[in-house]
Amino acid sequence: MLPNKRPTPDRTQRWTFSQLEGLVKRNPLMISRWVLRWAVLGAVSGIFAGLYWNILELLTHELKQFADSSLLLIMPLAGLFIGLVIHFLGNPGEIGVIVDNIHTQGGRLDTRKNPSMILASLASISAGGSAGPEAPLVQVTGSFGSWVADRLKLEGEDLRSMSLAGMAAGFTALFGSPLGGAMFALEILHHQHVLEYYEALMPAIVSSCASYLVFAAITHLGIAPTWDFPKYNLDNIDDFALAIMFGIIGAVAGWIFIAIFRACDRIFAKLPGPIYVRTTLAGLGLGSIAAVLPLTRYFGHEELSEVLNTSLPVILLLALAGAKMLTISITVTGGWRGGFIIPLFFTGACLGKAVALLIPGINPALAMICTMAALNAGVTRTPVSTTLLLAKLTNFGPFTPILFASLIGFFLAPKAPLIESQLRLQSEKAIAD
């Protein structure tokens, strides 16, 4: 039964569906105000994402004119600039810090880190680091959600939901998938796929939809598929066995990537001196690899299209996959700023295409997309959102094989996740039990 007395908003209370239904019927303006807040948050996030993307493209275009002939000069200088920004403006952290703050800081993300994150990430990505814009977008839009919550004097789950709605808006702006972006913001918080913050799902979806519309209007991106994959029709039950096989290949690649990443992290951690020493040496390493394998430069948004549309030999595809794992690791552990989701997609595409060339009769689209899905799902622990994102980015109609591969990558992933803060909530729950 519904309570006789009208329920009053208690920021620490979790409403039952019956109570929410009664609240909406008695006070429909309340839910309208919440929807408006989520939509405005998403729209502002979309504006920021659109401006960030346009500035990033401008900087990338300008730097390309100089860097192609002088990689070993431009990239170390970019690394020095990134290190100086972090040294003087503060360390903005990476996606692991964002996840940790959602768990431990009441869901509040610090806006004071945004200037450092924006400047460092723009330099990192435009100079050719193997990291994408998702980390800076999520940090800035998520912290804007926290700022809005503070202005509205929200606390507890209401505050956390606003931060998560902002994060979802940032993910969606880049990937062009409102549902996938919303799910990714919630999935990436946990390594065992415990959707603890389910109350943030509707705020995340509403905010994502608003962000998607605004970002698409500004940049004209996200409406059509990002990558033009070969056509594929699911007309054979055996394709599910192939999806599982490529899921296993992607899972193994995930183990290799995590091992490389942790080895690079240990090496950079031993370097003495301030942060700009590490970032400069990282730039030198990235420039050296890019001089031999140019396709390893940048985060893979355009480079993946070249892999799709160019006939590359198997040995080169395997070399690109291995080198990309190394450049992602050097970029992130070396102090450069950005995310590794699209770079992982690039790596998976190279591996999948190489195997498809080795085994006659395999559809290359199925091979590439399933390997991409398993690798990313295994590293980030996001099987559902990875499936949704790839279905949108590639226009791969029957997404069930992608789901199979994502689940294989997720279940075969190492016990200890790459993003260590994903463990925090499970550890706290175990202690409480």
N, C-alpha and C positions, 0 to 999 in steps of 0.2 A: 504494500500500500504506500501511496505517496504521503509524506508528512502533511499534517493540517497546516502547520505554520510554514510560510514561505521560506525556503532555505536561503540563508545569507551567504555571500561568498566567503569561504574560508580558504585562504591560500595554501593551507597545509592539508586540506581535506581532498580525498579522491572521490569524486562523485560516482555513484552507480548510474547505469543507463536510465533507470526509472526516475531517479532524482533529476538527472539532466533533462529528461523529457518534460518533467513537470516544470522545471525552471524555465525552459524555453517557452512553454505554453503560457506561463504566467507573466513572463517578462521577455518578450521576443527582442526588445531593443538591446538587451544585454548581450545576447549572442551576436547580434548585428554589429555591435561595437567591437567585439573581439575579432570578427571576420574582417572588419575594416582595418583594424590595427595590423593584422597579419598581412593583409593585401598591401597596405602602405609600406610596411617593412620590406616586403618583397619588391615593390616597385622602386623604392630608393636603392635597394641592393642591386637591382637590375641596371639602374642608371650608373651606379659606381662601376659595376662590372663592364658596362659598355664603354665608359670612359677609359678604364684601365686597359681594355683590349685594344682600343684605338691607339693609345699611347704606346703600348707594347709593340704593335705592328709598325708604328712609325720608327721607334728606336731600333727594332730589328732590321728594318730596311736600310736605315742609315749605317748601322754597324756592319752589315753585310758587305757594303762597298769597300770597307777598309780591311775587314777581318779575313776575307778569303785569301788575300796575299800575304798576310802577316799574322797568322793564328798564334804563333808562339810569342807574339808581342801583345796583341789585343787581349787575349784571354787571361794571361797573368795580370795585366793592368786592370781588367774587369774584376778579377779576384781581389786585387788590392783595394779597389774602390768598395767592393762588397764588405770586406773585412773592416775597413775604416768606418763605414756606415754603422755596422754592428758594434764596433768598439766605442763609438761616441754616442750613438742613439740607443744602444741596448740590444740585447739578443732577443729577437721576436720568437725564437723557438720554431718547432716544426709541427706537423700534424699530431705527433705524440703529445706535445704540450697542450694542444687544443683538447684532445681527448681527456687528458689528465685533469684539466680545469673543469670540464663538464662533470667529472666524477667528484672532484675534491673541493672545488671553489663554489659550490652551490650552483654550478652552471654558468657562472659569470666569466666572460672573456674580457681581457684588459684592452681597452682602446688605446692606452699609452704605447702599446707595441706596434701600432699601425704604421707610423711614419717609417720606422726601421724596416718593417716587413715590406712596405710598398716600394721603397727605394732599392732595397737589397734584391727583392724578387725581380723587379724590372730590369736591373742590371744583369742578374743571373740568367734570366730567360732570354733576353735580347742578345746577350753576348754568346749564347750557344750552349748553355748548360743543359744537361739531360734532366730537366725538371720542368713541370708544367705550371700553369697559373692557378690550379685548384687550391693549393695551400694558402697563398696570399688572399685569394678571393674568399675562402671560407673563414680565415682569420678576421678579415675586415668586416664582412657582412655579419658574421656571428657576433663579433664584439659590438657591432651597431645594434643588434638585437638586444644585447645586454644593456647597452646605453638607453635604449627605448624603455626597457623594463624598469630601469632605475628611475627614469623620469616619471613613469606611471606608478612608482612605489610598489612594484610587484615583488613578491618573495617566493621562495620555495619552488614548487614545480611550475608555477606561472612564469617565473623568471627564467628557469631552465628551458621551458618551451619556447620562449621568445629567442633565446640564444640559438637553439636548435633550428628554429624557423629561419633565422638569418643564415646559418650554415647551409641549410638546404637550398636557400635562394642562391648562394654562391656556387654550390655544386651544379645546380640546374642551369645557371647562366652559361657555364662552360660547356656542359654536355647536351643541352637542349632537350632534356627529358624531365619534365616536372615530377612524375612519379618516381623515376629512377633516382633523381637528385634527392628527393625527400627520403626515400628508403636508404640511400647511401649515408646521409647524415646521421641516421639512427643506427644502421648496421655497423658502421665503422667504430662505434664506441665499445664493442664487445668482441672477444675472440671466440666465444661459444654460441654466438648468435642468440643471446638472451635480449629480446627487445624490451628492456626494462622501462624505457621512457616512451611507452606506447601513447601516453596522453599528449605527446608532442606531434603525433602523426598528422592530425588534421591541420594544426598550425603550419607544419612543414609543407604540406601539400598546397594549401592556399597561398602561402608565401612564394613557393616555387612557381606556381602558375603565373602570379603577378610578375615575378622576376623574369620568367621566360618571355612573356609578351614584350616587356620593356627592352630587354637585351636584344631580342630578335628585331625589334623596330629600329634600334640604334645601329646594330652591326649587320643585319640581314643574315645572321648565322643561326643555325639550329632549326630552321624550317625544313630544309632538305637534308638528307643523310650527309654526314661529314665525309665518309669514304665510299667510293663507288666499287663495291665488291662484285665479283662475278655472280651471275644469277644462280639461284639454287632452289630446287623443289624437293620437298620431302616426300618421296614416293617409294621408299624402300626401308623396311624395318631394320635392315642391316646397318643403316646409317646411325642408329643409336649405339650400336657396338663400336662404330668408328668414333662417335662422340666421346664414348667412355675411354677409348684408346688415346685419343688426343687429350682428354682430361688427365690421364695418367702422365702423358708427356709434359703437359703444362705443370702438373704438380711436382714432377722431378725438377723441372726448370725453376720452380719456386724455391725448392730446397737449395739448389745451387746459388740462386740469387741471394737468398738470405745469408748463406755462408760467405759469399763475396762481400756483401754489405757489412757484416759483422767484422770481417777481417780488415776492411778499409777503416772501419770505425776504430778498431784497436790501434791501427797504425797512426791515424791522425791524432788520437788521444795522447800518444806518446810524444808528439811534437812540442817542444818548449816554446815559450814566447806568446805574444798576444794573438788574437783570432786572425788578424790580417796576414800573419805568416802562413797559417793553414789555408786560408782562402786563396792566397797568391799561388802556393804550391799546387793546390787543386786546379787552378786555372791553367798552370803549366802542364799538368797531366792531361787535362781535357783537351788542350790545344794539340798536344803531341798525338793523342789518339785520333782526333779529328783530321789531322794532317794526313794520316794513313787511310782512315775510313771516314770520309766526309759525312756519310749518312748517320753517323752516331751523334753528330752535332744537333743541337736543339732538342725539343721535347717530343718530336715525332708526329706532330699534327700534319705537316705537309710531307715529311719524309716517308710516312707510311703509304701515302698515295704513290710515291715513286716505287716503293717495293711492290705494290699491287700492279702497277702498269708497266714495269720494266722486266725483261727477261734476265734474271740474275742467276748465276750458277749456284749450285747447292753449297759449295765450300764457302762462297762469299756470304750467303744467307746465314750460315752457321757462325761465321766469323762476326757478322754484324750482331747477331743475337748475343754472343758472348761478350763482345766489346760494349754493347749497350748496357748489359748488366753491370759491367765495370764502371762505365761513365755515370750511370745513375748513382751507384754507390759512392763514387768520388765526389759527385756533385753535392749530394745530401750530407754525407759525413764530413766533407771538406768545408762545410760552412756556407755553401751557396744555398739560396732559398728557392723553394718550389716544391711541387708534388710529383709523385712518380707513377700516377695511374696511366696516363697516356704513354709515357715511355715504356711501361710494362706491356701495354697493348702492342706497341711497335715490336718489342722483343718476341712476344707470342706470335705475331704475324710472320716474322722471319722464320721462326722455328717451324710453324705449321706449313708454310709454303715449301720449306726445304724437305720436309717429310713427304709432302704431296708429290714433289718432283721425283723422289726416290721410289715411291710406290705407284705404279701406273694405275689409272682408273679412279683415283680418289679425287673428289671434287675439291679444288683448292680453297674455295670459300669456306666450306665446312671445316677443312683442316685448320685454316688460319684462325677463324673465329672461335672455334672450340679451344684451341691452344691459348688464345688471348684470354678467354674467359677463365679457364682453369688457373692460369698463372696469376692473374689479378685477384681472383677469388681466394686463392691460397695464401697470397702475401697480405692482402688487406682484410681477409675474412668477411667478404661481402658477397655471398653467392647470389642472393635475390636481386640486389641492385645492380650487380655486374651484368646479370642477364638482361635486365631492363635497359641499361645504358647501351650495351652492345647491340641489342635489337634496334634501338633508335639510331645509333651512330652509323650502322652498316646497312640498315633497311633489310635485315635478314628476317624474312617473313616468319617461317616456323621457328619460334624461339625455344621450343622444347629441347632440341639438341644442345643449345647453348646452356640451358638450365642443367642438363645432365652433366656437361663438362664442368660447369661451375661447382656443382655439388661434389664432383670427384676431386677437384682441386681443393675445395674447402675441407673435406673429410680426410684427405691425405696430407694435409699441411702439417708442418712441425707442431709439436705440442706447445712450444713457447712461441708466441707470435712475434713478428718483427716489431710491431708497435707495442712496446711493453706495457704501456698504460692501459691497453685493452684488458689486461689481467686484473687491474685494480679492483673493479667492482666484484668480480668473482671471488677474489681473495677476501674482500671485506664481508661478502655474504657468507663465506665459509667460516670466518671467525665468529660472525654473529650466530651462526647455527651451532 
